[in-house]
């Protein structure tokens, strides 16, 4: 199973970015999919996640600014981020939980988001 992230980059405060994660290499369905962020020296924290049936969870800092969406046919999730702040800076990791004889989490390699002047 491979997770391929795209869409990171450098953006000024107040700007927008859209991250995309495409999952391939599995013949089974996926449960929860989402995004974590890791800033330098910090732990990896949840940004947003969406369950297989559509229930969405956002970190408090993401509410009202970020929108996560999911395409179950293409096994893809998107994170639309607006009104970006310097504290949104970090490496964003996509993850997906494969459902087959249990639940197996997979992670992408991460994409850097830098919010700075």
Helices and strands as residue ranges (DSSP letters): E 2-6, E 9-11, E 17-24, E 30-38, E 44-50, E 56-58, E 66-71, E 76-81, G 86-88, E 90-99, E 103-107, E 111-115
